Amino acid sequence: MTYLSPNKFFDVGVFAETLSNIDVFSSNIYLTQMLASAVEQYTEIQIEYEEAVAQNDEALQQQKEMELKICEGNFAMASAMFNLWEKVYS
């Protein structure tokens, strides 16, 4: 009987598919958490921005606008990563 070396054990058969599925699953969990965190942060900053507008605080408005743009960048990055993983694993 032939035995696979330990470093080749997960390269063939059902274990290879399982390893691939675990990789996809963990990546999806990470990206989902990243996106959920960005949405939560965006909501908080949006409220703070609206308060700055109500108080007519120009400096705080500019700061919150910049923070909102950063959050929007996080959305774009998470979306691009989701698309990349979809292409890689489809």
Residue pairs with C-beta under 8 A, 6 or more apart in sequence:
4 11
4 12
9 15
10 16
10 18
10 19
20 89
23 89
24 85
24 89
27 81
27 85
28 82
28 85
31 78
31 81
31 82
31 85
34 74
34 78
35 74
35 75
35 78
38 71
38 74
38 75
38 78
41 71
42 68
42 71
42 72
42 75
45 64
45 67
45 68
45 71
46 68
48 60
48 64
49 61
49 64
49 65
49 68
52 60
52 61
52 64
53 61
